[in-house]
Amino acid sequence: MKILVAFFSASGITKEVAQTIAGVANADIFEITPQVPYSKADLDWTNETSRTTLESKDKASRPKIAKSIDISGYDAILIGFPIWWYSAPHIINSFLESQDFSGKIIVPFSTSGGSELGSAPKDMQKSAPNAVFKTGQKFNFGATRASIRKWLQDLGLIA
Ligand SMILES: Cc1cc2nc3c(=O)[nH]c(=O)nc-3n(C[C@H](O)[C@H](O)[C@H](O)COP(=O)(O)O)c2cc1C
């Protein structure tokens, strides 16, 4: 199995989990970075007109990605992100729509302030309808290598 861990992280929490997952899975890692970085003001979910509030409300918004990666050589892509408004940030849809994920295994994972994956898996499937989605996982900050290993074993991605 050739595995890629691709993640977006606005404040570093998902990044830390992604790095641990990549280590446990012996996978390549790629950071999905926005062409226009999110400022602190952009991330203010209490502000009804902040960039993230507007993007999250607009189902068609597709924030541009700074650089791409060719996923064609991978069997499985683990896609990580922070939960924003009970789903995935729309830059994840940008990533999924940027190339052909047909037949690829996709496993969502996230960090959050407490909520679960919510509508993220379903919303992601709309952007990659021919991928094979596996059950995703929400991790808390400081997720252990043991819990990550078990998750990857249960998914059949590692021995
Ligand atoms: C715009 C925005 C919306 C968020 N919405 C939720 C949410 O719906 N549920 C939740 O539990 N946490 C929510 N959070 C908290 C993040 O999911 C959490 O802090 C996450 O671990 C941040 O990951 P990062 O450091 O990789 O960006 C939100 C954060 C932001 C900035």
The ligand as an ORCA input file, in Angstrom:
! r2SCAN-3c Opt
* xyz 0 1
  C     -13.823     28.817     11.424
  C     -13.755     27.727     12.453
  C     -14.847     26.909     12.663
  C     -14.795     25.877     13.619
  N     -15.904     25.055     13.772
  C     -15.846     24.047     14.687
  C     -16.949     23.140     14.851
  O     -17.975     23.212     14.161
  N     -16.851     22.171     15.817
  C     -15.723     22.038     16.611
  O     -15.677     21.156     17.456
  N     -14.650     22.858     16.431
  C     -14.678     23.857     15.506
  N     -13.572     24.671     15.334
  C     -12.331     24.384     16.093
  C     -11.292     23.626     15.260
  O     -11.875     22.501     14.630
  C     -10.132     23.122     16.144
  O      -9.581     24.175     16.860
  C      -9.069     22.401     15.299
  O      -8.368     21.471     16.129
  C      -8.063     23.356     14.674
  O      -7.154     22.617     13.884
  P      -5.898     23.316     13.145
  O      -4.989     23.857     14.231
  O      -5.258     22.185     12.406
  O      -6.413     24.382     12.261
  C     -13.612     25.686     14.389
  C     -12.522     26.531     14.169
  C     -12.572     27.539     13.219
  C     -11.366     28.408     12.998
*
